[in-house]
Amino acid sequence: MEAAVVARRDEKWGETPCAFVTLKSGEDVTEAHIIEFCRLNMEHFKCPKTIVFGELPKTSIGKIQKFILREQAEAMSGDLKAESGQA
């Protein structure tokens, strides 16, 4: 499993952690399992509120491109605003 965490806008808290996770083939983990594990092993304010499964964008030398993940998290925050009818 690979993971990267970025900040995502939140109406109540300002920002909350958003984890992007790539599972190895054969792994079967749910969003609830990851959040539960984090809550047991980390401070609650550090635990991700959102888990996104998929491939992590990387550079040619294998570094995770967090700026792309931040853009995706921002787009997801924008989707929530549109659903709630806010501008």
N, C-alpha and C positions, 0 to 999 in steps of 0.2 A: 504494500500500500504506500502511495505517495500522497502527500497533502501539502497545501499552502493555505494560509489564512490571511485575509485582507479585511479592512473595515467596510461596513455597509451602512448607509444612512438608516436611521431609525427615528420614528416620530417621538417616541417616549424617551429614549436614552441618548439621542444624538447620533451615536454610532454603535453598532454591534459587530462582533466577529462573524465572518462568513468563510466557511471552509470549503475549498475545492479539493476533491479527493479522486485519485485514480486507483482503482482496485486491480490487484494482480488477477490473472485468469484463475478461475476456480474459487475465488473469495466471494463470500456472500454476506455482506454487512449492510445493515439498514441505517438510515439517518438516525433513528431512535437509538440504536446501539452505540453509534459514535458519540452522540450527545450524552448518553448515560455514562460512557467511559470517561469522557471529559469532565463531567460533573463530579465523578468519584475521585478524579486525580488532579483536578485543577481548581482554582478559585472560580466561583460561579460566574463572576463578571467576565472572566476570560474565556468561558465556554462558548463555542459557536452556536448561534441561534439558527443559522441556515447552513445546510450541507448541500453541495452541488457535486454530483458524480459525473466524471468525464475525464478526457485527456487533459493534462496540464500543458499549456503552451511553453515551449522551451527554445532557447537559442541554439545555435549550431554546436556549442560546446556543452550543452545540457543544463544550463541555468534556467530556472523557472522565470518566465516573464511576468512578474507581478503587476506591471502596469496594465497588461491585457486583462488580468483577473480583476483589477480595480474597475476597469471599464465595464466588464460584465456585471460586477456587483452593483455598479451605479445604474446600469440599464435595468437590473432587476428592481432596484429601488424606485426607478421611474415608472416601471410597470405597476407597482403597488400604488403609487400616487394616482395614476390614471384610473385604476380600479376603484379607488375611494372617492374619485371625483375632485381631487385637489389639483391645483395648478403648480 
